[in-house]
Amino acid sequence: MTETVKGRNVLEGAPEPYLVPEERPTLAEAEAWCKELTGSHYENFHVATFFLPKKVRPHFESIYAYCRVSDDLGDEVANPEVALRLLNTWEGMLDECYQAPERSMHPVFVALRETIVACELPKTLFADLLYAFKLDQVKTEYATWEELLEYSRYSANPVGRLVLWVCGYREEALGQLSDKVCTALQLANFWQDVVEDAERGRRYLPAESLERFGVDEGQILGRVFTPEFRAMMAELVGRTREILLEGGAISGFVDKELKVTLDLFRKGGEAILDGIAAQDYDVLRGRPVVTKVKKVQLLLGALLDKARTGLGGR
């Protein structure tokens, strides 16, 4: 039967597709659910992991489904109190997946349990992501660059480490390089979405940067672009690019299969930063985007890399 509290679905208030089903799905049904959810979204994580061997794709689909639902419980629910309740419930379901998996009812956790066992994934990586989504409900602005890095430690870095763990890499040195790439990708998304975030009541531009460059916060919603705003964005983009470049060294320490995927992650981040620079750092006039042509170029490049490394038949 549906998991309920006093007759209500425990995820009541969540987008309808994410409600707990009436009956526990089989593993095959759960994996199919995760695969369908993954295929319905075009995102770097989904596309890039396509270039990994087929045998590990179900694991990435279950991880993606977990991340997608977690994110939507926080971002697609208008009331922060309801979002927090849902995220806390989701965290309880994660605990159950580790401690009493036979009780899991949601397809995400039925599928994810197989991935957790097969890849020996630590719960902290999943829990850290939830911490970031919960933080978004109560913290809407950031004072310093260091605060943003700390946020990225929870919101983005666990994803890269999950990729490494699924592919059999446990070395902390690689984890730290992955963290740099993931942090840079998170920051690039912040700089890309300055206006969109402001319209949702959030500001990831650090207050210290606004103050140092003489930029008024009201310029964001007012879309008032000035030389001072340009200088601030140019510095933020430059610092982000440095982190991405440092983390990109990870490609030299992994197998050819994983290298294709990691390079695609990195190049996607570079494309966002290049897009911001191409419009003279004016992220207020419109959201910088990676054009369809650029996306095709990145995908074709990844396909060629895969073919060159002899992976085409896998």
JOTA-V377243 format. One record per pair of residues at least 6 apart in sequence whose ideal C-beta (glycine too) atoms are under 8 Angstrom apart, sorted by sequence separation. I is the first residue (numbers start at 1). J is the second residue. If there is no record, write none. Layout:
I | J
I | J
This chain:
3 | 9
4 | 10
77 | 83
104 | 110
115 | 121
142 | 148
164 | 170
197 | 203
209 | 215
210 | 216
218 | 224
219 | 225
279 | 285
306 | 312
2 | 9
3 | 10
11 | 18
12 | 19
39 | 46
50 | 57
96 | 103
97 | 104
190 | 197
197 | 204
210 | 217
219 | 226
276 | 283
279 | 286
11 | 19
25 | 33
38 | 46
49 | 57
52 | 60
96 | 104
101 | 109
216 | 224
251 | 259
254 | 262
290 | 298
11 | 20
74 | 83
77 | 86
104 | 113
142 | 151
279 | 288
9 | 19
10 | 20
73 | 83
164 | 174
194 | 204
205 | 215
219 | 229
278 | 288
9 | 20
49 | 60
93 | 104
164 | 175
194 | 205
215 | 226
251 | 262
97 | 109
101 | 113
250 | 262
251 | 263
276 | 288
73 | 86
74 | 87
93 | 106
96 | 109
215 | 228
275 | 288
73 | 87
161 | 175
164 | 178
190 | 204
203 | 217
214 | 228
215 | 229
275 | 289
45 | 60
49 | 64
94 | 109
97 | 112
160 | 175
163 | 178
190 | 205
205 | 220
213 | 228
248 | 263
251 | 266
275 | 290
93 | 109
97 | 113
135 | 151
213 | 229
272 | 288
275 | 291
3 | 20
70 | 87
73 | 90
161 | 178
203 | 220
215 | 232
2 | 20
46 | 64
98 | 116
160 | 178
161 | 179
213 | 231
248 | 266
272 | 290
2 | 21
45 | 64
97 | 116
132 | 151
135 | 154
160 | 179
213 | 232
247 | 266
271 | 290
2 | 22
17 | 37
70 | 90
212 | 232
1 | 22
69 | 90
157 | 178
160 | 181
1 | 23
38 | 60
45 | 67
132 | 154
133 | 155
157 | 179
160 | 182
198 | 220
199 | 221
210 | 232
213 | 235
244 | 266
268 | 290
35 | 58
38 | 61
131 | 154
132 | 155
159 | 182
198 | 221
209 | 232
271 | 294
34 | 58
37 | 61
98 | 123
128 | 153
129 | 154
157 | 182
195 | 220
244 | 269
35 | 61
38 | 64
128 | 154
129 | 155
153 | 179
156 | 182
157 | 183
194 | 220
195 | 221
209 | 235
244 | 270
31 | 58
34 | 61
37 | 64
38 | 65
41 | 68
156 | 183
205 | 232
209 | 236
271 | 298
34 | 62
37 | 65
95 | 123
195 | 223
94 | 123
128 | 157
129 | 158
156 | 185
241 | 270
244 | 273
31 | 61
34 | 64
38 | 68
128 | 158
129 | 159
152 | 182
153 | 183
156 | 186
268 | 298
31 | 62
34 | 65
37 | 68
152 | 183
155 | 186
205 | 236
267 | 298
30 | 62
33 | 65
37 | 69
94 | 126
126 | 158
241 | 273
94 | 127
125 | 158
240 | 273
124 | 158
149 | 183
152 | 186
264 | 298
267 | 301
151 | 186
152 | 187
264 | 299
91 | 127
94 | 130
125 | 161
237 | 273
125 | 162
264 | 302
69 | 108
91 | 130
148 | 187
237 | 276
263 | 302
90 | 130
125 | 165
237 | 277
121 | 162
261 | 302
65 | 107
66 | 108
148 | 190
191 | 233
260 | 302
263 | 305
65 | 108
66 | 109
87 | 130
122 | 165
233 | 276
234 | 277
121 | 165
237 | 281
120 | 165
121 | 166
191 | 236
260 | 305
62 | 108
65 | 111
66 | 112
87 | 133
88 | 134
119 | 165
191 | 237
259 | 305
260 | 306
65 | 112
87 | 134
119 | 166
234 | 281
233 | 281
62 | 111
63 | 112
187 | 236
191 | 240
233 | 282
260 | 309
61 | 111
62 | 112
84 | 134
87 | 137
230 | 280
233 | 283
259 | 309
18 | 69
115 | 166
230 | 281
260 | 311
62 | 114
63 | 115
188 | 240
229 | 281
230 | 282
257 | 309
58 | 111
62 | 115
84 | 137
187 | 240
229 | 282
256 | 309
18 | 72
83 | 137
84 | 138
256 | 310
257 | 311
18 | 73
59 | 114
229 | 284
256 | 311
58 | 114
59 | 115
148 | 204
184 | 240
187 | 243
188 | 244
15 | 72
58 | 115
80 | 137
184 | 241
225 | 282
257 | 314
14 | 72
75 | 133
80 | 138
148 | 206
14 | 73
59 | 118
70 | 129
74 | 133
147 | 206
184 | 243
185 | 244
225 | 284
59 | 119
66 | 126
70 | 130
73 | 133
74 | 134
183 | 243
184 | 244
224 | 284
225 | 285
15 | 76
75 | 136
140 | 201
141 | 202
142 | 203
145 | 206
223 | 284
11 | 73
15 | 77
67 | 129
71 | 133
74 | 136
140 | 202
141 | 203
142 | 204
144 | 206
223 | 285
14 | 77
66 | 129
70 | 133
74 | 137
140 | 203
141 | 204
142 | 205
143 | 206
144 | 207
145 | 208
180 | 243
181 | 244
184 | 247
13 | 77
142 | 206
143 | 207
144 | 208
145 | 209
180 | 244
183 | 247
220 | 284
142 | 207
143 | 208
182 | 247
219 | 284
13 | 79
136 | 202
141 | 207
180 | 246
181 | 247
180 | 247
181 | 248
179 | 247
13 | 82
177 | 246
178 | 247
181 | 250
177 | 247
13 | 85
14 | 86
177 | 249
178 | 250
13 | 86
34 | 107
177 | 250
33 | 107
34 | 108
11 | 86
33 | 108
174 | 250
177 | 253
30 | 107
34 | 111
11 | 89
29 | 107
30 | 108
33 | 111
10 | 89
11 | 90
174 | 253
24 | 104
30 | 110
31 | 111
173 | 253
174 | 254
185 | 265
192 | 272
24 | 105
29 | 110
30 | 111
181 | 262
188 | 269
191 | 272
25 | 107
191 | 273
10 | 93
27 | 110
31 | 114
185 | 268
189 | 272
192 | 275
21 | 105
26 | 110
27 | 111
181 | 265
185 | 269
188 | 272
192 | 276
20 | 105
21 | 106
25 | 110
169 | 254
181 | 266
184 | 269
188 | 273
191 | 276
20 | 106
21 | 107
24 | 110
27 | 114
167 | 254
167 | 255
181 | 269
188 | 276
195 | 283
169 | 258
194 | 283
195 | 284
167 | 257
194 | 284
167 | 258
192 | 283
196 | 287
67 | 159
191 | 283
195 | 287
145 | 239
193 | 287
11 | 106
163 | 258
192 | 287
63 | 159
192 | 288
192 | 289
163 | 261
63 | 162
163 | 262
3 | 105
2 | 105
60 | 163
63 | 166
160 | 265
60 | 166
59 | 166
56 | 166
56 | 167
45 | 159
49 | 163
52 | 167
44 | 185
53 | 257
52 | 257
51 | 257
52 | 258
51 | 260
52 | 261
51 | 261
49 | 261
48 | 261
51 | 264
48 | 262
48 | 264
47 | 264
48 | 265
44 | 264
48 | 268
44 | 265
44 | 268
51 | 302
47 | 299
51 | 303
48 | 302
51 | 306
53 | 311
51 | 311
54 | 314
53 | 314
